[in-house]
Amino acid sequence: MKRAVWPCLGSKIAGGQPPDIALLPQPGAIKQAVDKGWAKPVGPDALKEVQKNYSQGWQDIGKVNGKQYGVYYKAANKSLIWYNAKVFENAGAKEPTTWKDLLTTAQAVYDSGVTPFSVPGADGWPLTDWFENVYLSQAGPEKYDQLAQHKIKWTDPSVKQALQTLAQIWGKKDYLAGGQDGALQTEFPNSVTQTFTGGDQPKAAMIYEGDFVQVNIGETKAKVGTDAKVFPFPAVGSTAPVVSGGDAAVVLKDSKAAQALMTFLASPDAATIQAKLGGYLSPNKNVAISAYPNSVQQKIAKSLIASGDDFRFDMSDQAPQAFGGTPGKGEWKDLQDFLKNPGDVAGAQAALEKDAAAAYGSGS
């Protein structure tokens, strides 16, 4: 989920009153803080903790020019599909592990009289997350990195394949709550609540999104772990994808106290305390899975840590804001248009490439 970083923080820094440490939500924000001379490198004690407790992948996304600036204190696992347990039970549906199985499960749910998917098409960012999971699993991590940096074009055959795969769900009107038009009018919070209200006849059986879906399930009477369950996003290619987001702690006002806090935040101790409270996920591999308060949270944490260095950070969060993070523009708008007309793969690719080239600079 995109968040504006700088208006409030920037004015504090400009006024000579920066916080000692800030949590920044995108790798681009860390780089921007370094480029502006605001961020200070992680000290030697904190660096030791980072190297001991984080996979290389999580270390690397906190680096700028090879130097550690960010410590990823909080993560999001954005490769999850939540489902209404009662609907699955009535349909005799099983948790799928492959994309093919997912389509079989969707058909079983549909045959039982419930629409399979709730897709929040009114918001562009969940559509980018759908695409990223399919693309990462099908095209692989290297291609994912190339597309994230616009080193390959959106007209690449790998993008065509991912869009065609997405269309196997987005293109089936009966598989989407309200059809394509209904999906395009459904915002994220409602897409969750409509999946977990209405007894065993909800508007949809499944909702794809990250671990933060739990917050919206909490607005219903459904209980996470019994009424609302979760499975990892199925493998489209050879391995299941793990797409992540996260917040990195960055020192803006260097002092012994600030560096001591960074050392603590990079340790398993800090994350273990917060893990026990629930609604939180740490990329720190030395936090015991048992620290999480329930089986659902434990399952989510386990799949994130088990991905090692094969996880990838949210692609749209790595993109320029104009392409990956602006409502009604760029990738958000192009994927909304594709949801509206999933038969036009070539048109979607052309629109995505045109907007990407403009945002990255066509020489990228």
C-alpha positions as a Markdown table, in Angstrom:
| # | Residue | x | y | z |
|---|---|---|---|---|
| 1 | Met | 0.0 | 0.0 | 0.0 |
| 2 | Lys | 1.5 | 3.3 | -1.0 |
| 3 | Arg | 2.0 | 6.0 | 1.6 |
| 4 | Ala | 3.2 | 9.6 | 1.2 |
| 5 | Val | 6.5 | 9.9 | 3.1 |
| 6 | Trp | 8.0 | 13.3 | 2.9 |
| 7 | Pro | 5.5 | 16.2 | 3.4 |
| 8 | Cys | 5.4 | 16.0 | 7.3 |
| 9 | Leu | 8.9 | 14.5 | 7.8 |
| 10 | Gly | 10.5 | 16.8 | 5.3 |
| 11 | Ser | 9.2 | 19.9 | 7.0 |
| 12 | Lys | 10.6 | 18.7 | 10.4 |
| 13 | Ile | 14.0 | 18.0 | 8.9 |
| 14 | Ala | 14.0 | 21.4 | 7.0 |
| 15 | Gly | 13.1 | 23.1 | 10.4 |
| 16 | Gly | 16.1 | 21.5 | 12.0 |
| 17 | Gln | 14.0 | 19.1 | 14.1 |
| 18 | Pro | 14.3 | 15.7 | 12.5 |
| 19 | Pro | 13.3 | 12.7 | 14.6 |
| 20 | Asp | 16.2 | 10.5 | 15.7 |
| 21 | Ile | 14.8 | 7.6 | 13.7 |
| 22 | Ala | 12.1 | 7.3 | 11.1 |
| 23 | Leu | 10.4 | 4.3 | 9.7 |
| 24 | Leu | 10.3 | 4.6 | 5.9 |
| 25 | Pro | 8.0 | 2.5 | 3.8 |
| 26 | Gln | 9.8 | 2.1 | 0.5 |
| 27 | Pro | 13.4 | 1.4 | -0.7 |
| 28 | Gly | 13.1 | 4.6 | -2.8 |
| 29 | Ala | 12.4 | 6.6 | 0.3 |
| 30 | Ile | 15.6 | 5.4 | 1.9 |
| 31 | Lys | 17.6 | 6.3 | -1.2 |
| 32 | Gln | 15.9 | 9.7 | -1.3 |
| 33 | Ala | 16.9 | 10.3 | 2.4 |
| 34 | Val | 20.5 | 9.4 | 1.6 |
| 35 | Asp | 20.6 | 11.6 | -1.6 |
| 36 | Lys | 19.3 | 14.6 | 0.4 |
| 37 | Gly | 22.0 | 14.0 | 3.1 |
| 38 | Trp | 19.3 | 13.3 | 5.8 |
| 39 | Ala | 20.0 | 9.6 | 6.5 |
| 40 | Lys | 23.0 | 8.4 | 8.5 |
| 41 | Pro | 24.6 | 5.0 | 8.1 |
| 42 | Val | 23.9 | 2.2 | 10.5 |
| 43 | Gly | 26.7 | 2.0 | 13.2 |
| 44 | Pro | 28.9 | -1.1 | 13.8 |
| 45 | Asp | 26.9 | -2.7 | 16.6 |
| 46 | Ala | 23.6 | -2.4 | 14.7 |
| 47 | Leu | 25.3 | -3.6 | 11.5 |
| 48 | Lys | 26.5 | -6.8 | 13.4 |
| 49 | Glu | 22.9 | -7.5 | 14.4 |
| 50 | Val | 21.6 | -6.9 | 10.8 |
| 51 | Gln | 24.2 | -9.3 | 9.4 |
| 52 | Lys | 23.3 | -11.9 | 12.0 |
| 53 | Asn | 19.5 | -11.7 | 11.9 |
| 54 | Tyr | 18.5 | -10.9 | 8.3 |
| 55 | Ser | 18.8 | -12.8 | 5.0 |
| 56 | Gln | 21.0 | -11.1 | 2.4 |
| 57 | Gly | 17.9 | -10.0 | 0.5 |
| 58 | Trp | 16.6 | -8.0 | 3.5 |
| 59 | Gln | 20.0 | -6.5 | 4.1 |
| 60 | Asp | 20.4 | -5.4 | 0.5 |
| 61 | Ile | 17.1 | -3.5 | 0.2 |
| 62 | Gly | 18.2 | -1.4 | 3.2 |
| 63 | Lys | 21.5 | -0.5 | 1.5 |
| 64 | Val | 22.3 | 2.6 | -0.7 |
| 65 | Asn | 25.6 | 2.5 | -2.7 |
| 66 | Gly | 26.6 | -0.7 | -0.8 |
| 67 | Lys | 26.2 | 0.9 | 2.7 |
| 68 | Gln | 23.6 | -0.1 | 5.2 |
| 69 | Tyr | 21.2 | 2.7 | 6.1 |
| 70 | Gly | 17.9 | 0.9 | 6.7 |
| 71 | Val | 16.9 | -1.9 | 9.1 |
| 72 | Tyr | 13.7 | -3.5 | 8.1 |
| 73 | Tyr | 11.8 | -3.7 | 11.4 |
| 74 | Lys | 8.4 | -4.6 | 9.9 |
| 75 | Ala | 7.4 | -6.6 | 6.9 |
| 76 | Ala | 4.2 | -7.4 | 5.0 |
| 77 | Asn | 3.7 | -10.8 | 3.4 |
| 78 | Lys | 1.7 | -9.9 | 0.3 |
| 79 | Ser | 1.4 | -13.4 | -1.1 |
| 80 | Leu | -1.7 | -14.7 | 0.7 |
| 81 | Ile | -5.2 | -15.6 | -0.2 |
| 82 | Trp | -7.8 | -15.4 | 2.6 |
| 83 | Tyr | -10.9 | -17.5 | 2.4 |
| 84 | Asn | -14.3 | -18.1 | 4.0 |
| 85 | Ala | -13.8 | -21.4 | 5.7 |
| 86 | Lys | -17.5 | -22.2 | 5.8 |
| 87 | Val | -17.8 | -21.7 | 2.0 |
| 88 | Phe | -14.8 | -24.0 | 1.4 |
| 89 | Glu | -16.3 | -26.6 | 3.7 |
| 90 | Asn | -19.7 | -26.5 | 1.9 |
| 91 | Ala | -18.0 | -26.7 | -1.5 |
| 92 | Gly | -15.6 | -29.5 | -0.5 |
| 93 | Ala | -12.8 | -27.2 | -1.7 |
| 94 | Lys | -9.2 | -27.6 | -0.7 |
| 95 | Glu | -6.4 | -25.1 | -0.2 |
| 96 | Pro | -4.6 | -25.0 | -3.5 |
| 97 | Thr | -0.9 | -25.0 | -4.0 |
| 98 | Thr | -0.7 | -24.4 | -7.7 |
| 99 | Trp | -2.5 | -21.9 | -10.0 |
| 100 | Lys | -4.2 | -24.8 | -11.8 |
| 101 | Asp | -5.5 | -26.0 | -8.4 |
| 102 | Leu | -6.7 | -22.5 | -7.6 |
| 103 | Leu | -8.8 | -22.5 | -10.8 |
| 104 | Thr | -10.2 | -25.9 | -9.8 |
| 105 | Thr | -11.0 | -24.6 | -6.3 |
| 106 | Ala | -12.7 | -21.5 | -7.8 |
| 107 | Gln | -14.9 | -23.7 | -10.0 |
| 108 | Ala | -15.8 | -25.9 | -7.0 |
| 109 | Val | -16.8 | -22.8 | -5.0 |
| 110 | Tyr | -18.8 | -21.4 | -8.0 |
| 111 | Asp | -20.6 | -24.7 | -8.4 |
| 112 | Ser | -21.6 | -24.6 | -4.7 |
| 113 | Gly | -23.4 | -21.3 | -5.4 |
| 114 | Val | -20.9 | -18.7 | -4.2 |
| 115 | Thr | -18.8 | -16.3 | -6.3 |
| 116 | Pro | -15.1 | -17.2 | -5.9 |
| 117 | Phe | -13.3 | -13.9 | -5.7 |
| 118 | Ser | -13.6 | -10.5 | -4.3 |
| 119 | Val | -11.3 | -8.1 | -6.2 |
| 120 | Pro | -10.9 | -4.5 | -5.0 |
| 121 | Gly | -10.6 | -2.9 | -8.5 |
| 122 | Ala | -11.6 | 0.6 | -7.3 |
| 123 | Asp | -8.2 | 0.8 | -5.7 |
| 124 | Gly | -5.3 | 0.3 | -8.2 |
| 125 | Trp | -2.7 | -1.0 | -5.8 |
| 126 | Pro | -4.2 | -4.4 | -5.1 |
| 127 | Leu | -4.3 | -5.1 | -8.8 |
| 128 | Thr | -0.5 | -4.4 | -9.0 |
| 129 | Asp | 0.0 | -6.9 | -6.2 |
| 130 | Trp | -2.0 | -9.6 | -8.1 |
| 131 | Phe | 0.2 | -9.0 | -11.1 |
| 132 | Glu | 3.4 | -9.1 | -9.1 |
| 133 | Asn | 2.7 | -12.5 | -7.6 |
| 134 | Val | 1.8 | -14.0 | -10.9 |
| 135 | Tyr | 4.8 | -12.4 | -12.6 |
| 136 | Leu | 7.3 | -13.4 | -9.9 |
| 137 | Ser | 6.2 | -17.0 | -9.8 |
| 138 | Gln | 5.9 | -17.4 | -13.6 |
| 139 | Ala | 8.8 | -15.2 | -15.0 |
| 140 | Gly | 11.2 | -15.7 | -12.0 |
| 141 | Pro | 13.1 | -13.3 | -9.7 |
| 142 | Glu | 15.7 | -12.1 | -12.3 |
| 143 | Lys | 13.0 | -11.0 | -14.8 |
| 144 | Tyr | 11.0 | -9.5 | -11.9 |
| 145 | Asp | 14.1 | -7.3 | -11.0 |
| 146 | Gln | 14.6 | -6.3 | -14.6 |
| 147 | Leu | 10.9 | -5.2 | -15.0 |
| 148 | Ala | 11.0 | -3.4 | -11.6 |
| 149 | Gln | 13.9 | -1.3 | -12.9 |
| 150 | His | 12.4 | -1.0 | -16.4 |
| 151 | Lys | 15.4 | -2.8 | -17.9 |
| 152 | Ile | 12.9 | -4.8 | -19.9 |
| 153 | Lys | 9.8 | -3.4 | -21.4 |
| 154 | Trp | 6.2 | -4.0 | -20.4 |
| 155 | Thr | 5.7 | -5.3 | -24.0 |
| 156 | Asp | 8.0 | -8.2 | -23.1 |
| 157 | Pro | 6.5 | -11.7 | -23.7 |
| 158 | Ser | 6.8 | -12.5 | -20.0 |
| 159 | Val | 4.4 | -9.7 | -19.2 |
| 160 | Lys | 2.0 | -11.0 | -21.9 |
| 161 | Gln | 2.1 | -14.4 | -20.3 |
| 162 | Ala | 1.4 | -13.0 | -16.8 |
| 163 | Leu | -1.6 | -10.9 | -18.1 |
| 164 | Gln | -3.0 | -13.9 | -19.9 |
| 165 | Thr | -2.7 | -15.9 | -16.7 |
| 166 | Leu | -4.5 | -13.2 | -14.7 |
| 167 | Ala | -7.2 | -13.1 | -17.3 |
| 168 | Gln | -8.1 | -16.7 | -16.4 |
| 169 | Ile | -9.6 | -15.2 | -13.3 |
| 170 | Trp | -10.2 | -11.5 | -14.1 |
| 171 | Gly | -11.7 | -12.4 | -17.5 |
| 172 | Lys | -14.4 | -14.7 | -15.9 |
| 173 | Lys | -17.3 | -12.4 | -15.0 |
| 174 | Asp | -18.9 | -15.1 | -12.8 |
| 175 | Tyr | -15.7 | -15.5 | -10.8 |
| 176 | Leu | -15.7 | -11.9 | -9.6 |
| 177 | Ala | -18.1 | -10.4 | -7.1 |
| 178 | Gly | -20.2 | -8.0 | -9.1 |
| 179 | Gly | -18.4 | -9.0 | -12.3 |
| 180 | Gln | -15.7 | -6.7 | -13.7 |
| 181 | Asp | -18.0 | -3.6 | -13.2 |
| 182 | Gly | -18.7 | -4.5 | -9.6 |
| 183 | Ala | -15.0 | -5.2 | -8.9 |
| 184 | Leu | -14.1 | -1.7 | -10.3 |
| 185 | Gln | -16.5 | -0.1 | -7.8 |
| 186 | Thr | -15.3 | -2.1 | -4.8 |
| 187 | Glu | -12.7 | -0.6 | -2.5 |
| 188 | Phe | -10.3 | -2.7 | -0.5 |
| 189 | Pro | -11.9 | -2.6 | 2.9 |
| 190 | Asn | -15.3 | -3.6 | 1.5 |
| 191 | Ser | -13.7 | -6.3 | -0.6 |
| 192 | Val | -12.6 | -8.0 | 2.6 |
| 193 | Thr | -15.7 | -7.5 | 4.7 |
| 194 | Gln | -18.0 | -8.7 | 2.0 |
| 195 | Thr | -16.0 | -12.0 | 1.9 |
| 196 | Phe | -16.6 | -12.6 | 5.7 |
| 197 | Thr | -20.2 | -11.4 | 6.2 |
| 198 | Gly | -23.4 | -13.0 | 5.0 |
| 199 | Gly | -23.0 | -16.4 | 6.8 |
| 200 | Asp | -22.3 | -19.2 | 4.3 |
| 201 | Gln | -23.6 | -17.0 | 1.4 |
| 202 | Pro | -21.1 | -14.1 | 1.3 |
| 203 | Lys | -20.6 | -12.0 | -1.8 |
| 204 | Ala | -17.3 | -13.9 | -2.4 |
| 205 | Ala | -15.3 | -16.8 | -1.0 |
| 206 | Met | -11.8 | -15.5 | -1.4 |
| 207 | Ile | -9.9 | -12.3 | -1.2 |
| 208 | Tyr | -6.2 | -11.9 | -2.2 |
| 209 | Glu | -4.0 | -9.5 | -0.2 |
| 210 | Gly | -1.4 | -9.3 | 2.5 |
| 211 | Asp | -1.3 | -10.1 | 6.2 |
| 212 | Phe | -3.0 | -6.7 | 6.9 |
| 213 | Val | -6.3 | -8.2 | 5.6 |
| 214 | Gln | -6.7 | -9.3 | 9.3 |
| 215 | Val | -7.4 | -5.7 | 10.3 |
| 216 | Asn | -10.5 | -5.6 | 8.0 |
| 217 | Ile | -11.6 | -9.1 | 9.0 |
| 218 | Gly | -11.6 | -7.7 | 12.5 |
| 219 | Glu | -14.5 | -5.3 | 11.5 |
| 220 | Thr | -16.7 | -8.4 | 10.9 |
| 221 | Lys | -17.8 | -11.2 | 13.3 |
| 222 | Ala | -15.5 | -13.7 | 11.6 |
| 223 | Lys | -12.7 | -15.1 | 13.6 |
| 224 | Val | -9.3 | -15.4 | 12.1 |
| 225 | Gly | -8.1 | -19.0 | 12.2 |
| 226 | Thr | -11.6 | -20.5 | 12.3 |
| 227 | Asp | -14.1 | -18.5 | 10.0 |
| 228 | Ala | -11.3 | -16.8 | 8.1 |
| 229 | Lys | -8.4 | -18.9 | 7.0 |
| 230 | Val | -5.4 | -18.3 | 4.7 |
| 231 | Phe | -3.1 | -20.1 | 2.2 |
| 232 | Pro | 0.0 | -18.9 | 0.4 |
| 233 | Phe | -0.4 | -17.5 | -3.1 |
| 234 | Pro | -0.2 | -20.6 | -5.3 |
| 235 | Ala | 2.7 | -21.4 | -7.5 |
| 236 | Val | 2.1 | -20.2 | -11.1 |
| 237 | Gly | 5.6 | -21.3 | -12.2 |
| 238 | Ser | 7.9 | -23.7 | -10.5 |
| 239 | Thr | 7.9 | -22.0 | -7.1 |
| 240 | Ala | 5.3 | -20.1 | -5.1 |
| 241 | Pro | 5.9 | -16.3 | -5.0 |
| 242 | Val | 6.7 | -14.3 | -1.9 |
| 243 | Val | 6.1 | -10.6 | -2.5 |
| 244 | Ser | 6.8 | -8.3 | 0.4 |
| 245 | Gly | 6.5 | -4.8 | 1.6 |
| 246 | Gly | 8.0 | -3.3 | 4.8 |
| 247 | Asp | 9.1 | -0.4 | 6.9 |
| 248 | Ala | 12.8 | 0.3 | 7.5 |
| 249 | Ala | 14.2 | 2.2 | 10.5 |
| 250 | Val | 16.6 | 4.9 | 9.4 |
| 251 | Val | 18.7 | 7.2 | 11.5 |
| 252 | Leu | 18.1 | 10.9 | 10.7 |
| 253 | Lys | 19.8 | 12.4 | 13.8 |
| 254 | Asp | 22.9 | 10.5 | 14.7 |
| 255 | Ser | 23.7 | 9.9 | 18.4 |
| 256 | Lys | 24.8 | 7.1 | 20.7 |
| 257 | Ala | 21.1 | 6.7 | 21.8 |
| 258 | Ala | 19.9 | 6.6 | 18.2 |
| 259 | Gln | 22.4 | 3.9 | 17.3 |
| 260 | Ala | 21.6 | 1.9 | 20.4 |
| 261 | Leu | 18.0 | 2.0 | 19.4 |
| 262 | Met | 18.9 | 0.8 | 15.9 |
| 263 | Thr | 20.9 | -2.1 | 17.4 |
| 264 | Phe | 17.9 | -3.1 | 19.5 |
| 265 | Leu | 15.5 | -2.8 | 16.5 |
| 266 | Ala | 17.8 | -5.1 | 14.5 |
| 267 | Ser | 17.8 | -7.7 | 17.3 |
| 268 | Pro | 15.3 | -10.5 | 17.7 |
| 269 | Asp | 14.4 | -9.1 | 21.1 |
| 270 | Ala | 12.5 | -6.0 | 19.8 |
| 271 | Ala | 10.6 | -8.0 | 17.1 |
| 272 | Thr | 9.7 | -10.8 | 19.6 |
| 273 | Ile | 8.0 | -8.3 | 21.9 |
| 274 | Gln | 5.9 | -6.9 | 19.1 |
| 275 | Ala | 5.2 | -10.3 | 17.5 |
| 276 | Lys | 3.5 | -11.5 | 20.7 |
| 277 | Leu | 1.0 | -8.5 | 20.4 |
| 278 | Gly | -0.2 | -9.7 | 17.0 |
| 279 | Gly | -0.9 | -7.8 | 13.8 |
| 280 | Tyr | 2.9 | -7.6 | 13.1 |
| 281 | Leu | 5.4 | -9.5 | 11.0 |
| 282 | Ser | 9.2 | -9.3 | 11.2 |
| 283 | Pro | 11.7 | -10.2 | 8.5 |
| 284 | Asn | 14.2 | -11.0 | 11.3 |
| 285 | Lys | 14.9 | -14.8 | 10.8 |
| 286 | Asn | 15.9 | -15.3 | 14.4 |
| 287 | Val | 12.5 | -14.4 | 15.8 |
| 288 | Ala | 10.9 | -17.7 | 16.9 |
| 289 | Ile | 7.8 | -18.6 | 14.9 |
| 290 | Ser | 6.2 | -19.5 | 18.3 |
| 291 | Ala | 6.4 | -15.8 | 19.3 |
| 292 | Tyr | 3.4 | -15.1 | 17.0 |
| 293 | Pro | 0.1 | -15.4 | 18.9 |
| 294 | Asn | -1.9 | -17.7 | 16.6 |
| 295 | Ser | -1.5 | -20.4 | 13.9 |
| 296 | Val | -2.5 | -18.0 | 11.1 |
| 297 | Gln | 0.2 | -15.5 | 12.1 |
| 298 | Gln | 2.7 | -18.3 | 12.5 |
| 299 | Lys | 1.9 | -19.6 | 9.0 |
| 300 | Ile | 2.3 | -16.2 | 7.5 |
| 301 | Ala | 5.6 | -15.6 | 9.3 |
| 302 | Lys | 6.9 | -19.0 | 8.3 |
| 303 | Ser | 6.3 | -18.6 | 4.6 |
| 304 | Leu | 8.0 | -15.1 | 4.6 |
| 305 | Ile | 11.2 | -16.4 | 6.4 |
| 306 | Ala | 11.2 | -19.7 | 4.4 |
| 307 | Ser | 11.5 | -17.7 | 1.2 |
| 308 | Gly | 15.1 | -16.7 | 2.2 |
| 309 | Asp | 16.5 | -14.4 | -0.5 |
| 310 | Asp | 13.9 | -15.5 | -3.1 |
| 311 | Phe | 11.3 | -13.0 | -1.9 |
| 312 | Arg | 10.9 | -9.8 | -3.8 |
| 313 | Phe | 9.9 | -6.3 | -2.6 |
| 314 | Asp | 6.7 | -4.9 | -4.0 |
| 315 | Met | 7.4 | -3.9 | -7.6 |
| 316 | Ser | 5.1 | -0.8 | -7.7 |
| 317 | Asp | 6.8 | 0.4 | -4.4 |
| 318 | Gln | 10.1 | 0.3 | -6.3 |
| 319 | Ala | 8.8 | 2.3 | -9.2 |
| 320 | Pro | 8.6 | 6.0 | -9.6 |
| 321 | Gln | 5.5 | 7.4 | -7.9 |
| 322 | Ala | 4.1 | 8.6 | -11.2 |
| 323 | Phe | 4.0 | 5.0 | -12.5 |
| 324 | Gly | 3.5 | 2.8 | -9.4 |
| 325 | Gly | 1.8 | 4.9 | -6.8 |
| 326 | Thr | -0.7 | 7.4 | -8.2 |
| 327 | Pro | -4.5 | 6.8 | -8.2 |
| 328 | Gly | -6.0 | 7.1 | -11.6 |
| 329 | Lys | -2.6 | 7.1 | -13.4 |
| 330 | Gly | 0.2 | 4.8 | -14.5 |
| 331 | Glu | 0.1 | 1.2 | -13.6 |
| 332 | Trp | -2.9 | 1.5 | -11.3 |
| 333 | Lys | -5.0 | 2.9 | -14.1 |
| 334 | Asp | -3.7 | 0.6 | -16.7 |
| 335 | Leu | -4.5 | -2.5 | -14.7 |
| 336 | Gln | -7.9 | -1.1 | -13.9 |
| 337 | Asp | -8.5 | -0.8 | -17.6 |
| 338 | Phe | -7.2 | -4.4 | -18.1 |
| 339 | Leu | -9.6 | -5.6 | -15.4 |
| 340 | Lys | -12.4 | -3.9 | -17.3 |
| 341 | Asn | -11.3 | -5.5 | -20.6 |
| 342 | Pro | -9.1 | -8.6 | -19.9 |
| 343 | Gly | -9.2 | -9.7 | -23.5 |
| 344 | Asp | -7.0 | -6.8 | -24.6 |
| 345 | Val | -3.6 | -8.0 | -23.4 |
| 346 | Ala | -1.7 | -6.2 | -26.2 |
| 347 | Gly | -3.5 | -2.9 | -25.4 |
| 348 | Ala | -2.7 | -3.3 | -21.7 |
| 349 | Gln | 1.0 | -3.9 | -22.4 |
| 350 | Ala | 1.2 | -0.9 | -24.7 |
| 351 | Ala | -0.4 | 1.4 | -22.1 |
| 352 | Leu | 1.9 | 0.1 | -19.3 |
| 353 | Glu | 5.0 | 0.5 | -21.4 |
| 354 | Lys | 4.0 | 4.1 | -22.5 |
| 355 | Asp | 3.4 | 5.1 | -18.9 |
| 356 | Ala | 6.5 | 3.3 | -17.6 |
| 357 | Ala | 8.7 | 4.9 | -20.2 |
| 358 | Ala | 7.4 | 8.4 | -19.3 |
| 359 | Ala | 7.9 | 7.8 | -15.5 |
| 360 | Tyr | 11.3 | 6.1 | -15.6 |
| 361 | Gly | 12.7 | 8.2 | -18.5 |
| 362 | Ser | 12.7 | 6.3 | -21.8 |
| 363 | Gly | 16.5 | 5.8 | -21.6 |
| 364 | Ser | 16.1 | 3.5 | -18.6 |
